[in-house]
Amino acid sequence: MSIPEKSVGITSADIKSKLLSLGYSDAGVIPAEDFPEYDAALTTRKASFPSSAKMYDFLRGMAHMPVEAKSIIVATRAYTRYRVPDSLSGRFGKFYLFDGRLKHTKECAASLAFEAFMTENGLGVVKGSVPARLAAVRAGLGFFRENNFFYTEKDGSYVVIDTWLVDAAFDAETSDLTTAEKTSQKVCSDNCRACIKACPTGALDGPFSMDRGKCVAHFSFTGWAGIPGEELREGMGKWLYGCDACQDACPLNKGKMRGEEDFPGLKELEKKLDLENLLEMDSKTYISSVQPWFFYISEDEHWLWRVNVLRAMANSGNKQRYLDAIKGHLSDEDERVRALAEWAFHKLNT
């Protein structure tokens, strides 16, 4: 049974104007059509990387839009103005340090204000549930590069994409290029492989390709993936939550992080993110201060932080500073933590 079109009193131009007034960098509205290219890409990656099949199957539902959805609203915002504390650089992905989903941020307030605006104008709104990067390209807001990230001219790939499904149709503001054409544009030079060379575990193995099951970010915050195999641990380096290696190596990102202001609350949290503090942090402190910020790791996955920290300590090469701390977890009650402690102790002590 078809669902009748909903009539509303605002236009796509009103939507874009509202988003820009709330601090978003750019915005667009496109029809809520399926993403067959996303489905096809998942099929290709599943065939190329069968050990990661479970992860690709999990994402497949986003290729198909619910019948109630008539439009997708896409908005981008940059985090390039924020300052990366020296002690956290190379350990935490910038996207997660400056997470606009945190309730105390102006970015979160802007998202909620926009949703209230849409509801007040009679629209049903659901945030997310679409392939955000592809939706942003369809809307003409930017383009892809070979590391699979979405880019804008001004801020490179250091941008966040927010999407909303709504139950009313609007005049679309789409790119004059199809997604396939936009993806295949020669935005990367023929001889540039900077991002591929920079990927520390070889997850990014070619242009527009990646084995999610070898990605540093995936293992750093996905508890159900277990602990990384020994063949990946050294390559994961000192990253604790996320990874920026391929983005930071990209020539188009050079100089984009302006670092003009501090992200709210990060200075106060920084002291708790010292390796020794994270390794020995009690559950109460973890649940009250660290987990709400880095929420991909759940409250009952405190063990994963210890695993990540032990690996980072071992890969630091600093035996004098960290060997005793690692030794203290050789008898940890969690077998996953014990396994990393044994590996880390051996690595630093040989």
C-alpha positions in Angstrom: 0.0 0.0 0.0 1.4 3.4 -1.0 1.8 6.1 1.6 0.3 9.5 0.6 2.6 12.4 0.2 2.8 14.7 3.2 2.4 18.5 2.7 4.6 20.7 4.9 5.1 24.4 5.1 8.9 24.6 4.6 11.2 24.1 1.7 14.6 22.5 1.1 16.0 26.0 1.1 14.4 26.6 4.6 16.0 23.4 5.8 19.5 24.4 4.5 19.2 27.9 5.9 18.2 26.5 9.4 21.2 24.1 9.4 23.6 26.8 8.4 22.3 29.1 11.1 22.9 26.4 13.6 26.6 26.2 12.7 26.8 23.5 10.0 29.2 24.1 7.2 27.0 22.9 4.4 23.7 21.0 3.8 21.5 19.4 1.2 18.3 17.5 0.7 18.0 14.4 -1.5 15.3 11.8 -2.2 15.3 8.8 0.1 16.3 6.4 -2.6 18.2 3.1 -2.0 22.0 2.9 -2.3 22.7 0.0 -4.6 26.3 1.1 -5.0 26.7 0.7 -1.2 25.2 -2.8 -1.4 27.5 -3.7 -4.3 30.6 -2.4 -2.5 29.8 -4.5 0.6 29.4 -7.5 -1.6 32.7 -6.9 -3.2 34.5 -6.4 0.1 32.9 -9.4 1.6 34.2 -11.5 -1.3 37.7 -9.9 -1.0 37.9 -10.1 2.8 35.8 -13.2 3.8 37.1 -13.1 7.4 35.4 -9.7 7.8 32.1 -10.9 6.3 30.2 -10.4 9.5 31.0 -6.7 9.7 29.9 -6.1 6.1 26.6 -8.0 6.6 25.9 -5.9 9.6 26.1 -2.7 7.5 24.0 -3.9 4.6 20.6 -2.8 6.0 21.7 0.9 5.5 21.6 0.4 1.7 17.8 0.2 1.7 15.5 3.0 2.7 12.3 2.5 4.7 9.1 3.0 2.8 8.1 5.9 5.1 11.2 7.9 4.3 10.8 10.4 1.5 13.9 12.6 1.8 17.4 12.4 3.3 18.7 15.6 4.8 22.5 15.8 4.9 24.7 18.3 6.8 28.4 18.6 7.3 30.5 20.3 10.0 34.2 20.5 10.4 36.2 19.9 13.6 39.3 21.6 12.2 39.1 24.5 14.5 39.7 22.4 17.6 43.2 21.9 19.2 44.6 18.4 19.6 46.4 18.1 22.9 50.0 16.9 22.4 49.6 14.0 24.8 46.6 12.6 22.8 48.0 13.1 19.3 48.6 9.7 17.7 46.6 7.9 20.4 43.1 9.1 19.8 41.3 9.7 16.5 40.4 13.3 16.2 36.8 12.5 15.3 36.3 10.9 18.7 38.1 13.6 20.7 35.8 16.2 19.2 32.6 14.1 19.2 29.6 16.3 18.6 27.3 13.7 19.9 28.4 14.4 23.5 25.6 16.1 25.3 27.6 19.0 26.7 28.7 20.2 23.2 27.2 22.9 21.0 27.2 20.5 18.1 24.8 18.2 20.0 22.7 21.2 20.9 22.6 22.2 17.2 21.5 18.7 16.1 18.7 18.6 18.7 17.6 22.1 17.8 17.3 21.1 14.1 15.3 18.0 15.0 12.9 20.2 17.1 12.6 22.6 14.1 11.6 19.7 11.8 9.1 18.3 14.3 7.5 21.7 14.9 7.0 21.8 11.1 5.1 18.5 11.1 7.8 16.1 10.0 8.7 12.7 11.3 12.5 12.6 11.8 14.9 9.8 12.3 18.6 10.5 12.6 21.2 8.3 10.8 20.5 4.9 9.3 21.9 5.8 5.9 25.4 5.5 4.3 26.4 9.1 5.3 29.4 9.5 3.0 27.5 8.4 0.0 24.6 10.6 0.9 26.8 13.6 1.2 28.4 12.9 -2.2 24.9 12.5 -3.7 24.0 15.9 -2.2 27.0 17.4 -3.9 28.6 18.4 -0.6 32.0 16.9 -1.4 33.8 14.0 -2.9 35.7 10.7 -2.1 39.4 10.1 -2.0 41.2 6.8 -2.3 41.3 6.2 1.5 37.4 5.9 1.3 36.9 9.1 3.3 34.5 12.0 2.3 36.3 15.3 1.7 35.4 18.9 1.3 37.6 21.5 -0.3 37.9 23.7 2.8 38.4 21.1 5.6 39.6 17.9 3.8 38.3 14.8 5.5 38.2 16.3 9.0 34.4 16.7 8.8 31.4 15.0 10.4 28.3 14.1 8.4 24.9 14.2 10.0 21.9 12.7 8.2 18.2 12.6 8.9 15.4 10.6 7.2 12.2 12.5 7.0 8.7 11.6 5.8 8.1 14.4 3.3 9.5 15.0 -0.2 11.3 18.2 -1.1 12.9 19.6 -4.1 16.3 17.8 -4.3 19.6 19.6 -4.2 21.8 17.0 -5.8 25.1 17.1 -7.5 25.3 17.2 -11.3 27.4 14.1 -11.1 26.2 10.6 -10.1 27.8 9.0 -7.1 29.7 6.6 -9.4 31.0 9.5 -11.4 31.9 11.5 -8.3 33.7 8.4 -6.8 35.7 7.8 -10.0 36.9 11.4 -10.4 40.7 11.8 -10.4 40.9 13.8 -7.2 44.0 11.8 -6.2 47.1 11.9 -8.4 48.0 8.8 -10.3 51.1 8.2 -8.3 49.9 9.1 -4.9 49.7 6.2 -2.5 50.3 8.1 0.7 47.3 6.9 2.6 47.9 3.3 1.5 51.5 3.4 2.6 50.5 5.0 5.9 48.0 2.4 6.9 49.8 0.6 9.8 48.1 -2.8 9.5 47.6 -3.0 5.7 43.9 -2.7 6.1 43.8 -0.1 3.4 45.3 -2.3 0.7 44.4 -0.3 -2.5 42.4 2.7 -3.8 38.8 2.6 -2.5 39.4 -0.7 -0.7 39.8 -1.7 2.9 39.6 -4.8 5.1 37.6 -3.6 8.1 38.8 -6.6 10.0 42.4 -5.3 10.0 41.5 -1.7 10.7 43.2 -0.2 13.8 40.0 1.8 14.7 37.8 -1.3 14.5 39.9 -3.3 16.9 40.4 -0.4 19.2 36.8 0.0 20.1 34.9 -3.1 19.0 34.8 -5.4 21.9 33.0 -8.3 20.1 36.0 -8.5 17.7 38.1 -9.8 20.6 41.8 -9.1 20.9 43.8 -8.4 17.7 46.0 -11.2 16.4 49.7 -11.0 17.0 50.3 -10.2 13.4 48.4 -6.9 13.9 49.5 -5.7 17.3 52.8 -4.1 16.5 51.3 -2.3 13.5 48.5 -0.9 15.7 51.2 1.1 17.4 50.1 3.5 20.2 46.5 4.1 19.0 44.1 3.6 21.8 40.8 4.7 20.3 40.4 5.2 16.6 43.2 5.9 14.0 44.0 8.9 11.8 47.0 7.5 9.9 45.5 7.5 6.4 43.9 10.9 6.9 46.9 12.6 8.3 49.1 11.2 5.5 46.8 12.6 2.8 48.2 15.7 1.0 44.8 17.3 0.8 44.5 17.3 4.6 47.8 19.2 5.0 47.3 22.3 7.1 43.6 21.7 7.6 43.7 21.3 11.4 43.8 24.9 12.5 43.7 24.3 16.2 42.1 27.7 17.2 40.2 26.6 20.2 39.9 23.9 22.9 37.1 21.4 22.7 34.9 21.7 25.8 35.9 19.4 28.6 38.9 17.8 26.8 41.6 19.5 29.0 40.0 18.2 32.1 39.7 14.7 30.7 43.2 14.7 29.2 44.9 14.0 32.6 42.8 10.8 33.0 43.9 9.5 29.6 47.6 9.0 30.6 48.5 5.4 29.8 49.3 4.5 33.5 46.0 6.1 34.6 44.0 4.2 32.1 45.6 0.9 32.9 44.9 1.1 36.6 41.7 3.1 36.5 39.0 1.7 38.7 35.6 0.9 37.3 33.8 3.8 39.0 36.1 6.4 37.5 36.0 4.7 34.1 32.2 4.6 34.0 31.8 8.2 35.3 34.4 10.0 33.2 36.0 8.0 30.3 33.2 5.7 29.0 30.6 8.5 28.4 33.1 10.3 26.1 34.4 7.2 24.2 31.1 5.3 24.3 31.8 2.8 21.5 33.4 0.8 24.3 30.6 -0.1 26.7 30.6 0.0 30.5 31.2 -3.7 30.8 34.1 -3.6 28.3 36.6 -1.9 30.6 39.0 -4.8 29.7 39.4 -3.5 26.2 41.0 -0.3 27.5 43.5 -2.4 29.4 44.2 -4.4 26.2 44.7 -1.2 24.2 46.9 0.4 26.8 49.2 -2.7 27.2 49.7 -2.9 23.5 50.5 0.9 23.4 53.0 0.5 26.2 54.7 -2.4 24.5 54.9 -0.5 21.2 56.3 2.6 22.9 59.5 0.7 23.4 59.9 2.4 26.8 60.9 -0.6 29.0 62.1 1.5 31.9 58.7 3.3 32.2 56.2 0.6 31.5 57.6 -2.9 32.2 56.6 -3.0 35.8 53.1 -1.8 35.0 52.8 -4.5 32.3 54.1 -7.1 34.7 51.4 -6.3 37.2 48.8 -7.7 34.8 50.4 -11.0 33.9 48.0 -12.5 36.4 45.0 -10.4 35.5 41.7 -12.1 36.1 40.6 -11.4 32.5 42.3 -13.8 30.1 42.3 -11.2 27.3 44.2 -8.8 29.4 46.6 -11.5 30.5 47.2 -12.4 26.9 48.2 -8.9 26.0 50.2 -8.5 29.1 52.2 -11.6 28.3 52.8 -10.4 24.7 53.7 -6.9 25.9 56.1 -8.1 28.6 57.9 -10.4 26.1 58.1 -7.6 23.5 59.6 -5.1 25.9 61.8 -7.6 27.7 63.6 -9.1 24.7 
